[in-house]
């Protein structure tokens, strides 16, 4: 990727984030606020008018004086991004690779969340956790994650998000919004979906699948060699063969259908974005 060109593109996205946030995330925040719990704040002496149900009987007995628990309404939103950095994201049949689109998607959504004073964190993964950014507030934090994604040439080729989901479940965060940015070409899709649903639990979750049109339709140019960017396997194919063309298309369609069905049953919002798509038109109204 041309680093200077991408950074310029991200700076333009940052400027657009406010309007995008107002159009898409205000409603999301209202819906996320429904049913939010109360976070424990402190214990203090009982005051006239306090509800008796909040009396802390252990502290009351210790000091022989009524004490109550004080709670604060949980309003802060934590947004966790799970970002695929495996080898298949380097593919792109046009001007943009799938990784380039993911950079633009991440910038758009993360800056928009930042506008709402939300915390943003990220887990970059391939077949293992590559990098974890603890959720924090601020554009500076968003930029640090974006620069990490843009500037690094990730070595690992395979893609399995299960380790990323398992890792995050062991952190302290229990209430969050999940975003998965990937081409969803995982070695074990059933295991990946199961781990995703387990991590989602009762939280909001969004899946954005990035794909390239050439993944479903090979160039009709006779015999040529295909290289699997994740396994390194080289295969000679006949581009004129209808059987080869159909086989490749069916494999991708089967995987896409699986994710659609599982996301629907798990109340997970899913959308697909091509490397040739306008991401703003695709994202508007999605959230």
VENQUI-V376598 format. One line per field, one symbol per residue. ss: DSSP state (H for helix, E for strand, C for the rest). A space follows every 50 residues. Layout:
ss=???
This chain:
ss=CCHHHHHHHHHHHHHHHHHHHHHHHHHHHHHHHCCCCEEEEEEEECCCCC CHHHECHHHHHHHCCCEEEEEEECCCCEEEEEEECCHHHHCCCCCCCHHH HHHHHHHHHHHHHHHCCCEEEEEEECCCEEEEEEEECCHHHHHHHHHHHH HCCCCCCCCCCHHHHHHHHCCCCCCCEEEEEECCCCCCHHHHHHHHHHHH CCCEEEEEEEECHHHCCCCCCCEEEEECCCCCCEEEEECCCHHHHHHHHH HHHHHHHHHHHHHHHCCCEEEEEECCCCHHHHHCCCC
